[in-house]
Amino acid sequence: MSDGISSQILFITGLVVASLIAVFIIQAGYAWAGVLENTSDDLEHEYNSDILIISGPENIYDSASGELTVYVVNSGSNTLNEDSLVVLLNGERLDAEFTHSSGNGEWNEGDVLEITVDEPLAEGEYLLELSFSHSSDSIEFYTGGSL
């Protein structure tokens, strides 16, 4: 008789342990699913963000005022934050002022952002690079006459 009770106790203990392991595995699966969903949402946002310089190289630098002015369109499908935009001139980071074409302070899809930099330049060839998350664009221009 005691063998029957012992077997039942071991059987019930085995079921409880198996249930606990199953609950742990299910919770871990849900946690991983949440992590993967958040990561894929972040990657989708980054890869749907794109910028494009629409200024011509002859119109970037005004030697009379010593200002660089470049127009950049948000050609992706997300609203962007210009604070994350990096402006480089020949590899050196510049402080820039931003003006939205929409006038509402948001850089939405299709909106043009005017970037102005007060940077007197000597005659020569320059590379202006704009970088935003996984998107970047660059343009070469020349100051001081024609090439």
C-alpha positions in Angstrom: 0.0 0.0 0.0 2.8 2.4 0.8 4.3 1.9 -2.6 1.1 3.2 -4.2 1.1 6.4 -2.1 4.8 7.0 -2.6 4.3 6.6 -6.4 1.4 9.0 -6.3 3.4 11.6 -4.3 6.4 11.2 -6.8 4.0 11.5 -9.7 2.3 14.7 -8.3 5.8 16.2 -7.5 6.9 15.4 -11.0 3.8 17.2 -12.4 4.4 20.3 -10.2 8.1 20.5 -11.2 7.2 20.0 -14.9 4.5 22.7 -14.6 7.0 25.1 -13.0 9.5 24.5 -15.8 6.9 25.0 -18.4 5.8 28.3 -16.9 9.4 29.4 -16.7 10.0 28.5 -20.4 6.8 30.3 -21.5 7.7 33.4 -19.6 11.2 33.4 -21.0 9.7 33.0 -24.5 7.4 36.0 -24.0 10.3 38.1 -22.7 12.4 37.3 -25.8 9.4 38.0 -28.0 9.1 41.5 -26.4 12.8 42.2 -26.8 12.8 41.1 -30.5 9.7 43.2 -31.2 11.3 46.3 -29.6 14.5 45.8 -31.4 12.8 45.3 -34.8 10.7 48.5 -34.2 13.9 50.4 -33.5 15.6 49.1 -36.5 12.6 49.8 -38.7 12.5 53.4 -37.5 16.2 53.8 -38.2 16.2 52.3 -41.6 13.0 54.2 -42.6 14.9 57.5 -41.8 16.7 59.1 -44.7 18.0 62.5 -45.6 19.0 64.0 -49.0 20.9 67.2 -49.7 19.0 69.2 -52.3 21.3 72.2 -52.6 23.6 72.5 -55.6 27.3 72.9 -54.9 27.4 76.3 -56.4 24.8 77.7 -54.0 26.2 76.4 -50.6 28.8 79.1 -49.7 28.2 82.9 -49.7 31.7 84.4 -49.5 30.3 87.9 -48.8 28.6 86.8 -45.6 30.9 83.9 -44.8 27.9 81.6 -44.4 27.3 78.0 -45.5 23.6 77.3 -46.3 22.5 73.9 -47.3 19.0 72.5 -47.8 18.2 68.9 -46.8 15.0 67.1 -47.3 13.6 64.3 -45.0 13.2 61.7 -47.7 12.4 58.9 -45.2 9.0 58.0 -43.8 9.7 59.1 -40.2 9.6 62.5 -38.4 13.3 63.3 -37.6 14.9 65.3 -34.9 17.5 67.7 -36.2 19.4 67.6 -32.9 20.6 64.2 -33.9 22.0 65.6 -37.2 25.8 65.8 -37.4 27.3 68.5 -39.7 30.9 67.9 -40.8 33.1 70.1 -43.0 36.2 68.3 -44.1 35.8 66.0 -41.1 35.4 68.6 -38.5 32.1 69.0 -36.6 30.3 72.3 -37.0 27.7 74.1 -34.9 24.7 74.8 -37.1 21.4 76.6 -37.0 18.3 74.8 -38.3 15.1 76.3 -39.8 12.1 74.1 -40.8 10.2 74.8 -44.0 7.0 73.6 -42.3 7.4 76.3 -39.6 6.0 73.9 -36.9 9.4 72.8 -35.5 9.0 69.2 -36.7 11.1 67.7 -39.6 8.4 65.5 -41.2 8.6 63.4 -44.3 9.1 65.6 -47.3 9.9 68.7 -45.2 13.0 70.7 -46.1 15.5 71.8 -43.4 17.7 74.8 -43.9 21.1 74.4 -42.2 23.1 77.5 -41.7 26.7 77.6 -40.5 28.7 80.8 -39.9 32.1 79.6 -41.1 34.4 81.9 -43.1 36.3 79.7 -45.6 39.4 80.2 -47.6 39.5 79.5 -51.3 39.5 75.8 -51.9 37.6 72.6 -52.2 35.5 71.4 -49.3 33.4 68.3 -48.4 30.3 68.9 -46.4 28.9 65.7 -44.8 25.5 65.3 -43.0 24.9 62.3 -40.9 21.8 61.1 -39.2 21.5 57.7 -37.6 21.9 55.2 -40.4 21.5 57.8 -43.1 24.1 60.3 -44.5 24.7 62.5 -47.5 27.6 64.6 -48.6 28.4 67.2 -51.2 31.6 68.7 -52.5 31.9 72.4 -53.2 34.5 74.9 -54.2 35.0 78.5 -52.9 36.8 81.3 -54.6 35.8 81.1 -58.3 35.4 78.3 -60.8 37.5 75.2 -61.1 
